[in-house]
Amino acid sequence: MKMKFATMAVAAVMAAGPVMADLVFPSLSYRTGPYAASGIPFADGYADYFTLLNERDGGIGGAKIRVPECETGYNTEKGVECYESTKGEGALVYQPLSTGITYQLIPKATADGIPIHSMGYGRTSAANGKVFRDVFNYPANYWDGASGAINYLLDENGDDIKGKKIALVYHNSAYGKEPIRTLEELQKTHGFELTLLPVDHPGQEQKSQWLQIRREKPDYVIMWGWGVMNQVAIQEAVNIRYPMENFIGVWWSGSEADVIPAGAAANGYKALTFHGVGKDYPIYDDIQKYVVDTGKAAGAGDQIGTVQYNRGMYAAMLAAEAAKTAQEIHGTPDIDAKMMRDGMEALEITEAKMAALGLPNFGPEFKVSCEEHGGPGLVGVTQWDAAAGTWNVISDYKPTDRELISRLVAEDSAAYAAENNIEPGCN
């Protein structure tokens, strides 16, 4: 009932109030450099969803949306510069699209009272909202990804992978190192052998790693890559005739740009996911009508429905739904960053809500709280069909080892709180 009255209040303010300020959602993008193939479609999907809301709905709650884009080149220093140059525009939330940038922005954004949403990346222990009050990483994080990959391999092997050899090929950065501790803990539980193979930025040179794989013949390879690193790794796997069905990438290593360069030989490659694939969703009809056909698309239109475009669109949808929630909580369409944070912490995504948005079964249902900024951690698996040129979901969203992950989150966030004199708690 309280939410209903708040919604009525928003409508009343819209009818009688003065012209409202724009709702500002900065886009820290990278359309240039070795990570552009991954950055471009995400930025397009993020921008196009907000354009759709402006053109079809008049914005969010009657307030128009503005998406200032700032090029980071996936460079941490440039990412911080983009934050500093855009935060004064009324920024409501930042999606850094980089674990390195996220780590640098956490103390800055927290001091400024601007929330961060690092969806499926960033500092995993930020799932503990009692410590990381302004940081959110729903609906899944890297440690969920590591656990999800191992759970999938358990399913494929009758729940027994003792003695199996698993190699982790990872980007030698904060991002790539995120899953290591979780995999090491899972190694103790399940008895598999783990080999760590770092790949230096940007990832174009991997011959020594794949020669080692050819020599040691691991049963499975898990990849934590990004940008050009992914397509190089898949081509190197093809070169040594590594079986693609045993090669699994995290969700940032499973886009069309990663597999298409290898042609038919990439068939069967797998990747984790936390959202739907393809464009068989009603929302794409609206994007075509209100965004593409009107000449307002962020890109050339060739990325629509690709994995990273979908992910950018999903990130924008979650931001928009959090903004709506904030408007309802505070009884005004003219929200600021602190109100946006309240909306993010009260966000609830249901199947009914996704269906109403034209995205039925696109992602898992979840509810955010102070204690849980990370979502349910449900992980699916997709597989590339090279002949059809499509990704297919072969394993639906399944639970991860939340007992282990919760323990690791508690340990890491407690250490962060101690280092930074943070008193954990909820408002």
Buried (B, 14 or more C-beta within 10 A) or exposed (E): EEEEEBBEBBEEBBEEEEEBBBBBBBBBBBBEBBBBBBBBBBBBBBBBBBBBBBBEBEBBBBBBBBBBBBBBBBBBEBBBEBBEEBBEEBBBBBBBBBBBBBBBBBEBBBEBEBBBBBBBBBBBBBBBBBBBBBBBBBBBBBBBBBBBBBBBBBEBBEEEBEEBBBBBBBBBBBBBBBBBBBBEBBBEEBEBBBBEBBBEBBBEEBEEBBEBBBEEEBBBBBBBBBBBBBBBBBBBBBBEEBEBEBBBBBBBBBBBBBBBBBEEBBBBBBBBBBBBBBBEBEBBEBBBEBBBEEEBBBBEBEBBBBBBBBBBBBBBBBBBBBBBBBBBBBBBBBBBBBBBBBBBBBBEBEBEBBBEBBBBEBBBBBEBEBEBBBBBBBBBBBBBBBEEEBBEBEBEBBEBBBEBBBEBBBEBBBEBBEEEEBEBEEE
